[in-house]
Amino acid sequence: MPTTGRLERSAPRRSMTARAAIVTERGPGGRTVLARMRSDPPLTLRGTAPGQVHLVSTAAGPLGGDDLALDIEVGPGSTLDVRSVASTLVLPGSGPAESLMTITARVGAGASLWFAPEPTVLAAGCLHRMVVRLSLAEDARVFWREEIVFGRYGESPGRCHSRFDATTGDGPLLRQELVVGDPAIDTGPAVYGGARCVGSVLTSGRAPASVIGDGWALLPLAGPGTLVSALGGDAVELRRRLREGTSHLDTGNAPAWA
């Protein structure tokens, strides 16, 4: 085929809309059954063990303009463990549109949800929004870990707005908002200081008292839950501090750390 003697630029990737879902039920003998597992690239789901699902990213991103959503339904009496095979790298798109990742999770009576994916990394120039809506039955159990890394090595982070809303029974459990990449916030030592990562772990059950450690804090919530928050110089230090904070909880509230 004749050529023009120059390389043609590939067209920029179009924004993507994806809707993935996981539904569990209590099966015979009390075992958990994955009643429904729907992947929608780039959100690809793989069952890796009884009651365990790993998220596998099958495309780059999220990129600016992408609208991704994961819906989780943990049926009464069942157990679900959700993890990911790698970190999520949030990248800028070709325009000013923000990317959006929405996770909606409902945990039924007597059910348990462990949600512990690898960190979200905010590449320079990205504009990202993270939304979590978690609904717990009064006797449901949860372990929910969220970790955010401020850019790749040697770069400043893009901008991210994170919103976490958790309810239990008929009342609120946690309302939390977090902004990363806003110069009005990040440049002040009172918020993140010299940290490069921020993270939290929400668990069901009430801790006896507040505990403060090196770079982390454990806070009992007004409802039946506890929040551990931490900062770190890198992802390894952040994970270690979150682990240290959760070690002050009843071990029945947390799974084994991977």
FENWO-V834122 format. One line per field, one symbol per residue. burial: + if it has 16 or more other ideal C-beta (glycine too) atoms within 10 Angstrom, else -. A space follows every 50 residues. Layout:
burial: ???
This chain:
burial: --------------++-+-+++++++-----+-+----++-++++----- +++++++---+++++++++++++++-++++++++---++++++----+++ ++++++++-++++++++++++++-++++++-+-++++--+++++++++++ +-----++++++-+++-+----++---+-++----+----++--++++++ +++++-+---+---+++++++-++++++++++--+-++++++++++-++- --++----
